[in-house]
Structures are given as structure tokens and as C-alpha cells.
Amino acid sequence: MADAGILSGEKVEFINGLVVLKTPKNRPHMIVLDLLKKWMLTHMPAGYSVQTQEPVRAVACEPEPDLTIIRGAPADYPTKHPGNTDVPLVVEVSEATLRADRGVKLRTYARSGFVMYWVVNLSRGQIEVYSEPADAYYRSCRIYLPGDTIPFAIGDQTLQLDVTAVLPPKTANS
């Protein structure tokens, strides 16, 4: 459709056979994504990279999460996008897209076997950490608020993210 000019200038994702228009990013979204990317870049163990708004290979689609941790470097994937075995963490920063991020995207990531999925919920000022994918859902969901620390594994290292470092309380209320 893009090659035919039907989607000329439109920013879209293809999720489970649907064309989904991407919503414009507001300032809180951009700020939180920038803080999260900077934190990840400074704490990432050797052998892993941080990607923002790049496709990943899922079942029957290629969503473009806001942030992805991948094994290796982008150049290690010259002919295909990283998939579930290459991606220890997928993150969506969410406000206007919260329904889709908790719905169709969550089901897509779970069905595709992505082991850890975060929804940074700007409306509530929290980070929802989904893990243990099982078919089209995650068996575990934990909520973290500013002041909490999220422990998560990347490779053989466990990182500790202070939620306040990427989601200051004032951001959640602005």
C-alpha cells in the first residue's frame, strides 16, 4: 500500500493484518522515552543494544515498539528484524495508545513469545511490567510507581531501574 501511494505520508504499523495509524508523540512521551533510552544506554551490558521505534519480528506482523533491547547490534540483523529470541525487553510509552498497548500489542507480544513487555503508563504515572508469556497473554503483571525499583534481567545481568529516573512524579501529573 505504501508503494502504491495509498499511505503516502501516513505513519502506520501493521499489527495482525491491520493497518494502525501511529499517533503523534506529545512532550511527556518524548521526554520519558528520551530518559528511558539514556538510562538503558548507560546501564546496558556488553553485547546488547537499544533501539527506538524500530520494527521487531512478531507472529504475522512487525510492530514498532517505542524502545527495544536487542542482543548484539542492529547490523547483526541485515536481512530480518530481531525476534523474540533476540529481544529481552520491549517497551511502549503509552497515553493515547494505552488501550492498544494493553490490548492488541500486548497479545501480539505475548503470542510471539517476547519474554518481557513494559507499558509506561503516562496517565497513571506507572510502569506495568508483563512477563511469562502464555499464548496471547502474560501470566505476570507488576505495577511500579515512582520511588519503586524494577529488577530485570538482560543476559546474565540483573539491572535495577529506579522508576523515578525515567518517570518523575511531575511528568505523571502534567
C-alpha positions as CSV (number, residue, x, y, z in Angstrom):
1,M,0.0,0.0,0.0
2,A,2.9,2.3,0.8
3,D,4.5,1.5,-2.6
4,A,1.2,2.3,-4.3
5,G,1.0,5.7,-2.6
6,I,-2.2,4.8,-0.6
7,L,-0.4,5.6,2.7
8,S,1.6,8.5,1.4
9,G,2.9,10.5,4.3
10,E,1.0,8.4,6.9
11,K,2.8,6.9,9.8
12,V,1.5,3.4,10.3
13,E,2.2,0.0,11.8
14,F,1.0,-3.4,10.6
15,I,-0.4,-5.3,13.6
16,N,-2.0,-8.7,13.0
17,G,-3.1,-7.8,9.5
18,L,-4.5,-4.4,10.5
19,V,-3.1,-1.0,9.4
20,V,-2.8,1.0,12.6
21,L,-2.2,4.8,12.4
22,K,0.6,5.9,14.8
23,T,-0.4,8.8,17.0
24,P,1.8,11.9,17.2
25,K,4.1,11.9,20.2
26,N,3.4,14.5,22.9
27,R,6.1,16.1,25.1
28,P,5.7,13.8,28.1
29,H,6.0,10.8,25.7
30,M,9.1,12.2,24.1
31,I,10.7,13.2,27.5
32,V,10.1,9.8,29.1
33,L,11.3,7.9,26.0
34,D,14.5,10.0,26.0
35,L,15.1,9.4,29.7
36,L,14.5,5.7,29.3
37,K,16.8,5.4,26.3
38,K,19.6,7.3,28.1
39,W,19.2,5.2,31.2
40,M,19.3,2.0,29.2
41,L,22.3,3.1,27.1
42,T,24.4,3.8,30.3
43,H,23.4,0.6,32.0
44,M,23.2,-1.9,29.2
45,P,25.6,-4.9,29.5
46,A,28.1,-5.6,26.7
47,G,26.6,-7.5,23.8
48,Y,23.2,-5.6,23.8
49,S,21.9,-2.5,22.0
50,V,19.0,-0.1,22.5
51,Q,16.7,0.6,19.6
52,T,13.9,3.2,19.5
53,Q,10.8,2.9,17.3
54,E,12.3,0.2,15.1
55,P,10.4,-2.9,13.9
56,V,10.6,-6.3,15.6
57,R,9.6,-9.6,14.1
58,A,6.4,-10.9,15.7
59,V,3.8,-13.5,14.6
60,A,2.3,-12.3,11.3
61,C,3.4,-8.6,11.8
62,E,6.2,-6.2,12.6
63,P,5.2,-3.8,15.3
64,E,7.4,-0.8,16.1
65,P,7.8,-0.6,19.9
66,D,9.0,2.7,21.4
67,L,12.1,1.0,22.8
68,T,13.6,-2.4,22.4
69,I,16.7,-4.0,23.8
70,I,18.3,-6.4,21.3
71,R,21.0,-8.9,21.6
72,G,24.0,-7.7,19.5
73,A,23.9,-4.7,17.3
74,P,21.4,-3.6,14.6
75,A,24.0,-4.6,11.9
76,D,23.7,-8.2,13.2
77,Y,20.3,-8.3,11.5
78,P,20.9,-7.4,7.9
79,T,18.0,-9.4,6.4
80,K,15.4,-9.6,9.1
81,H,14.3,-7.7,12.2
82,P,15.1,-9.1,15.6
83,G,12.6,-11.5,17.0
84,N,11.6,-12.8,20.4
85,T,14.8,-14.8,21.0
86,D,16.9,-11.7,20.2
87,V,14.8,-9.3,22.3
88,P,14.8,-9.5,26.1
89,L,12.7,-6.3,26.6
90,V,10.0,-4.5,24.5
91,V,8.6,-1.1,25.8
92,E,5.7,1.0,24.8
93,V,5.3,4.5,26.2
94,S,1.6,5.0,26.4
95,E,-1.1,7.6,27.0
96,A,-3.4,8.0,24.0
97,T,-2.4,4.4,22.9
98,L,-3.0,2.8,26.2
99,R,-5.9,0.7,25.1
100,A,-4.0,-0.7,22.1
101,D,-0.8,-1.2,24.1
102,R,-2.7,-3.2,26.8
103,G,-4.8,-5.0,24.1
104,V,-3.7,-5.9,20.6
105,K,0.0,-5.1,21.2
106,L,0.2,-7.0,24.5
107,R,-1.5,-10.0,22.9
108,T,0.8,-9.8,19.9
109,Y,4.0,-9.6,22.0
110,A,2.8,-12.4,24.3
111,R,1.7,-14.7,21.4
112,S,5.1,-14.0,19.7
113,G,7.0,-15.1,22.9
114,F,8.6,-11.8,23.9
115,V,9.7,-12.5,27.5
116,M,9.3,-9.0,29.0
117,Y,6.9,-6.2,27.9
118,W,6.6,-2.9,29.7
119,V,3.9,-0.3,29.3
120,V,5.0,3.0,30.6
121,N,1.6,4.4,31.5
122,L,1.8,8.2,31.5
123,S,-1.8,8.7,32.6
124,R,-1.3,6.8,35.8
125,G,2.4,7.6,36.3
126,Q,3.4,3.9,36.5
127,I,5.3,1.2,34.6
128,E,3.4,-2.0,34.0
129,V,5.8,-5.0,33.7
130,Y,4.4,-8.0,31.9
131,S,6.4,-11.3,31.9
132,E,5.9,-15.0,31.5
133,P,4.1,-15.0,28.1
134,A,1.5,-17.7,27.6
135,D,-0.4,-17.9,24.3
136,A,-1.9,-14.4,23.9
137,Y,-1.4,-13.0,27.4
138,Y,1.2,-12.7,30.2
139,R,0.9,-14.7,33.4
140,S,2.6,-11.9,35.4
141,C,1.9,-8.2,35.6
142,R,3.5,-6.0,38.2
143,I,2.9,-2.3,38.7
144,Y,5.8,0.0,39.6
145,L,5.4,3.6,40.8
146,P,7.9,6.5,41.2
147,G,10.2,5.5,44.1
148,D,10.0,1.8,43.2
149,T,12.9,-0.1,41.6
150,I,12.3,-2.6,38.8
151,P,14.7,-5.5,38.7
152,F,15.0,-7.1,35.3
153,A,17.5,-9.4,33.5
154,I,19.4,-8.6,30.4
155,G,21.6,-11.5,29.5
156,D,23.3,-12.8,32.7
157,Q,22.9,-9.4,34.5
158,T,20.1,-8.1,36.6
159,L,19.6,-4.4,36.3
160,Q,17.8,-2.2,38.8
161,L,15.8,0.7,37.2
162,D,14.6,3.4,39.7
163,V,11.3,4.4,38.2
164,T,11.8,8.0,39.3
165,A,14.8,8.2,36.9
166,V,12.6,7.8,33.9
167,L,9.2,8.7,35.1
168,P,9.4,11.6,37.6
169,P,6.2,12.3,39.6
170,K,5.8,15.7,37.9
171,T,5.7,14.0,34.5
172,A,2.8,11.8,35.5
173,N,0.7,14.8,36.6
174,S,1.5,17.2,33.7
